[in-house]
Amino acid sequence: MASEKLRSFVADTLALVVFFTIVSGLNERFIAGMSWSEVALSRSIGAPLMVLTARP
């Protein structure tokens, strides 16, 4: 039972990070006009923050 919850938690968290990293990165690049290096920096800061704030 506990391993199923852990597996579900990891799968949900991974899906969240992958999906929003791609969507937010494209938004920052093509809508906001940021350079690819700025997008990479933003996403490298944003991904850990997503994990900390989105799960609770």
Buried (B, 14 or more C-beta within 10 A) or exposed (E): EEEEEEEEEEEEBEEBBEEBBEEBBEEBBEEEEBEEEEBEEBBEEBBEEBEEEEEE
